[in-house]
Amino acid sequence: MNYVFFGTPEFGRIVLEKLLDADSIPLALVTNPDKPVGRKQALTYSPTKQLIFDKKLDERVVILQPQKINEGFLEKLRTLNADLFIIAAFLWEVSLAFIPPFFRSIAVHPLFSLRF
C-alpha cells in the first residue's frame, strides 16, 4: 500500500512506529515544521520526523513540513500518487476535508478516559 502519513506529536509517532514495525513504510511524512525548544532554542524535530531518522528511513521517506496548505503543497501530494493518507493526531485534519475528493484518508485520534 502506498500511503502518506500525517502526524506530528507523540501519538503520531506511536501509530507510525506500529506501521513501520509491520514493514509498511510511507511514501512521505507530513509533519509540522521544526521548532526551537528550550532555553537555547535548539531547532527540534517532531516525534514522527525523529522516528524516521532513528529508523534510518530518511532517504526512503519524503519529509514534507509545509507552513500551510497551498496549491504547491497539494501538487506535491498529487505527484506522490498515494493510495491513502493516514492521519494521526495532525492539526490540519479539518483542513484536509477541503482537499479534493480523489485523496482517500483514514484519521486516527487518541482516546482518553474521563474520571467521574
Backbone bond lengths (Angstrom), bond angles and torsions (degrees), N, CA, C in turn:
res aa  C-N    CA-C-N  psi(-1)  N-CA   C-N-CA  omega(-1)  CA-C   N-CA-C  phi
1 M - - - 1.458 - - 1.531 108.31 -
2 N 1.297 116.65 128.74 1.460 122.70 176.13 1.522 108.84 -93.66
3 Y 1.332 115.73 114.19 1.460 118.58 -177.62 1.521 111.17 -136.13
4 V 1.327 113.98 159.81 1.457 122.60 172.73 1.523 106.28 -112.39
5 F 1.313 116.40 132.36 1.458 121.39 -179.12 1.519 109.52 -102.27
6 F 1.343 116.25 127.73 1.455 122.94 176.22 1.523 107.52 -109.02
7 G 1.316 117.77 119.63 1.457 120.01 177.66 1.507 111.13 -178.30
8 T 1.322 115.67 148.91 1.459 120.94 -179.75 1.524 112.53 -128.08
9 P 1.345 119.66 -52.88 1.463 119.92 -169.79 1.538 113.01 -78.53
10 E 1.313 115.12 -176.24 1.460 122.48 -178.55 1.529 111.91 -56.55
11 F 1.317 118.14 -40.84 1.464 120.12 177.72 1.529 110.61 -58.46
12 G 1.312 116.56 -42.37 1.461 120.53 177.13 1.515 111.70 -61.96
13 R 1.331 116.61 -38.71 1.461 120.81 178.21 1.525 110.73 -62.32
14 I 1.323 116.69 -41.76 1.462 120.84 -179.84 1.529 110.56 -61.92
15 V 1.331 116.62 -45.78 1.470 120.82 179.81 1.527 110.04 -63.93
16 L 1.327 116.97 -46.28 1.461 120.97 179.81 1.527 110.91 -62.10
17 E 1.315 117.52 -39.94 1.466 120.52 179.80 1.527 111.06 -62.57
18 K 1.334 117.35 -39.88 1.471 120.91 177.24 1.530 110.68 -62.49
19 L 1.327 116.60 -41.03 1.460 120.03 177.45 1.525 110.95 -64.31
20 L 1.323 116.96 -43.50 1.461 120.99 178.88 1.521 111.42 -64.24
21 D 1.331 116.67 -39.54 1.466 120.76 178.20 1.530 111.65 -62.89
22 A 1.324 116.25 -25.41 1.466 121.64 177.73 1.532 111.10 -91.74
23 D 1.333 116.23 16.43 1.473 122.99 -179.87 1.522 112.71 59.42
24 S 1.310 116.16 34.77 1.457 121.72 176.52 1.527 107.71 -112.46
25 I 1.314 115.30 95.41 1.463 121.71 -176.03 1.526 108.87 -96.05
26 P 1.334 117.28 129.02 1.475 119.12 -178.44 1.522 111.94 -72.58
27 L 1.324 114.60 156.29 1.462 119.93 171.30 1.522 109.83 -66.90
28 A 1.352 114.85 -37.58 1.458 120.33 -175.65 1.521 109.98 -151.92
29 L 1.321 114.05 156.24 1.459 122.88 172.48 1.522 106.92 -115.88
30 V 1.326 116.51 128.00 1.462 121.33 172.95 1.519 106.35 -108.88
31 T 1.312 116.10 119.37 1.454 121.69 -177.14 1.522 109.30 -142.44
32 N 1.306 115.96 163.97 1.463 119.47 178.93 1.523 110.62 -64.97
33 P 1.320 117.79 154.91 1.464 121.04 177.58 1.537 111.30 -60.21
34 D 1.334 115.31 152.34 1.462 120.95 175.78 1.522 108.70 -57.68
35 K 1.353 115.43 145.54 1.466 119.64 -176.96 1.521 110.49 -128.73
36 P 1.345 116.46 148.13 1.460 119.52 174.48 1.529 110.28 -71.88
37 V 1.340 115.91 135.95 1.465 121.49 -177.01 1.522 109.51 -133.17
38 G 1.321 115.42 143.99 1.458 121.19 173.54 1.507 114.10 82.81
39 R 1.313 113.70 179.41 1.467 121.21 -178.17 1.524 112.25 -59.26
40 K 1.324 115.53 -38.69 1.470 119.72 -178.48 1.524 112.59 -86.10
41 Q 1.359 115.78 -1.66 1.457 121.49 178.86 1.537 112.07 53.70
42 A 1.330 115.22 44.97 1.466 120.91 178.35 1.527 109.12 -69.71
43 L 1.320 115.99 131.76 1.457 121.10 178.82 1.528 108.30 -65.37
44 T 1.338 117.07 124.82 1.458 122.18 -171.93 1.522 110.94 -123.95
45 Y 1.344 115.69 136.76 1.459 121.45 176.65 1.519 110.26 -73.42
46 S 1.318 115.66 154.70 1.466 120.30 171.15 1.528 107.80 -69.23
47 P 1.343 117.72 159.13 1.472 119.85 177.99 1.531 113.59 -56.40
48 T 1.338 117.88 -36.48 1.467 119.65 -179.63 1.531 111.23 -71.13
49 K 1.310 117.19 -40.64 1.464 119.94 178.02 1.523 109.68 -66.01
50 Q 1.315 117.45 -40.92 1.461 120.89 178.79 1.527 110.31 -60.23
51 L 1.338 116.94 -39.47 1.466 120.76 178.41 1.528 111.11 -60.97
52 I 1.321 117.23 -43.55 1.470 120.78 178.40 1.531 110.04 -58.71
53 F 1.329 117.48 -42.43 1.465 120.54 178.17 1.521 111.15 -70.10
54 D 1.326 118.14 -40.97 1.465 121.41 179.33 1.527 111.73 -60.74
55 K 1.324 116.02 -37.21 1.477 121.13 -179.73 1.534 111.87 -85.60
56 K 1.334 116.16 2.59 1.463 122.84 179.77 1.540 112.73 57.16
57 L 1.319 114.11 42.67 1.461 120.88 179.41 1.525 112.74 -107.00
58 D 1.328 116.92 6.68 1.461 120.46 -174.39 1.523 113.62 -64.28
59 E 1.334 118.20 -17.75 1.462 119.58 176.87 1.526 111.71 -90.62
60 R 1.334 117.34 -13.04 1.468 121.42 179.82 1.523 112.42 -102.26
61 V 1.317 116.77 -26.43 1.463 121.53 -175.13 1.525 109.35 -108.82
62 V 1.313 116.81 123.73 1.468 121.36 176.17 1.533 107.06 -72.56
63 I 1.319 116.94 128.86 1.461 120.87 178.61 1.519 108.62 -106.06
64 L 1.331 115.23 118.72 1.463 122.11 -179.69 1.517 108.45 -112.48
65 Q 1.328 117.05 129.46 1.462 122.50 -179.19 1.525 110.49 -132.30
66 P 1.331 116.67 63.53 1.465 119.60 -176.95 1.529 112.07 -70.60
67 Q 1.310 115.20 148.01 1.468 120.82 174.86 1.527 110.65 -72.61
68 K 1.347 115.55 -32.14 1.464 120.16 -179.41 1.520 108.48 -157.69
69 I 1.318 114.78 165.23 1.462 119.55 175.87 1.525 107.45 -81.10
70 N 1.322 115.18 121.30 1.465 120.61 176.15 1.529 107.85 -140.46
71 E 1.301 117.32 177.96 1.462 120.94 -175.72 1.527 111.80 -62.64
72 G 1.317 118.38 -36.43 1.465 121.16 177.96 1.526 111.90 -62.22
73 F 1.332 116.07 -42.40 1.456 120.97 177.61 1.528 110.56 -65.02
74 L 1.334 117.12 -44.78 1.463 120.84 179.34 1.527 111.20 -61.89
75 E 1.329 116.26 -38.90 1.463 119.67 178.78 1.526 110.70 -64.31
76 K 1.328 117.05 -39.50 1.459 120.71 176.81 1.527 110.12 -61.30
77 L 1.336 117.54 -42.28 1.466 120.73 177.25 1.532 110.71 -61.14
78 R 1.320 116.38 -41.19 1.465 120.30 -179.87 1.526 111.30 -62.11
79 T 1.331 116.84 -40.60 1.466 120.24 -176.99 1.525 112.51 -68.83
80 L 1.319 117.46 -18.93 1.470 120.26 178.78 1.526 112.12 -73.65
81 N 1.335 117.45 -19.71 1.467 122.95 -179.91 1.527 112.62 53.53
82 A 1.314 116.44 44.65 1.466 121.15 179.04 1.520 110.62 -74.18
83 D 1.325 115.23 146.22 1.464 120.98 174.55 1.520 111.13 -80.66
84 L 1.340 116.20 -24.95 1.451 120.53 -169.50 1.522 110.53 -156.71
85 F 1.321 116.21 148.56 1.459 122.48 168.56 1.519 107.04 -108.85
86 I 1.310 117.42 131.75 1.459 122.05 173.42 1.521 106.29 -110.96
87 I 1.333 116.46 122.07 1.458 122.82 -173.78 1.522 108.44 -116.18
88 A 1.324 116.99 121.93 1.467 120.93 -177.82 1.520 109.43 -129.01
89 A 1.329 115.85 104.77 1.463 122.30 177.27 1.525 111.06 53.12
90 F 1.304 115.84 48.83 1.467 121.14 179.86 1.514 108.81 -108.13
91 L 1.317 117.60 131.03 1.459 122.18 -171.52 1.525 114.75 -64.70
92 W 1.292 117.89 -17.57 1.455 119.51 -177.45 1.507 113.13 -91.89
93 E 1.331 118.74 14.13 1.460 120.75 -176.55 1.525 112.13 -52.23
94 V 1.317 116.29 -45.91 1.461 119.30 -178.86 1.518 109.86 -65.14
95 S 1.320 117.49 -42.14 1.461 120.61 179.12 1.519 111.36 -62.41
96 L 1.338 117.04 -33.90 1.456 119.91 -179.50 1.521 111.96 -63.06
97 A 1.317 117.04 -22.14 1.462 120.15 177.59 1.525 111.06 -63.04
98 F 1.312 117.56 -20.56 1.456 121.48 -179.22 1.520 113.14 -90.04
99 I 1.329 117.02 -2.95 1.461 120.31 176.37 1.523 107.94 -72.65
100 P 1.315 117.74 143.48 1.466 120.57 -178.16 1.527 112.47 -50.52
101 P 1.332 117.29 150.88 1.458 122.34 -171.18 1.527 115.68 -65.60
102 F 1.333 119.22 -11.66 1.461 118.43 -179.51 1.523 111.75 -73.81
103 F 1.331 118.23 -5.21 1.455 121.40 173.11 1.523 108.39 -93.06
104 R 1.325 117.95 121.84 1.467 122.46 176.75 1.522 108.38 -96.82
105 S 1.322 116.51 143.69 1.460 118.51 -178.50 1.519 111.81 -146.62
106 I 1.340 113.67 155.47 1.458 123.54 172.11 1.514 105.93 -126.89
107 A 1.329 117.09 128.94 1.470 120.89 178.78 1.529 109.00 -109.53
108 V 1.332 115.80 136.46 1.457 122.84 178.36 1.518 107.17 -120.22
109 H 1.337 116.26 133.16 1.464 120.62 -178.11 1.519 110.15 -125.89
110 P 1.315 117.48 142.63 1.468 118.61 176.59 1.526 109.70 -70.32
111 L 1.302 115.24 144.37 1.462 120.72 176.49 1.523 108.30 -103.74
112 F 1.286 115.78 153.86 1.469 119.78 176.40 1.513 108.15 -136.02
113 S 1.339 115.91 157.14 1.459 118.93 -179.88 1.521 109.34 -103.25
114 L 1.298 115.76 148.03 1.446 121.38 178.62 1.526 109.11 -104.17
115 R 1.316 117.03 139.83 1.464 121.07 175.78 1.506 108.33 -98.55
116 F 1.312 116.04 134.47 1.466 120.35 178.12 1.495 109.51 -111.99
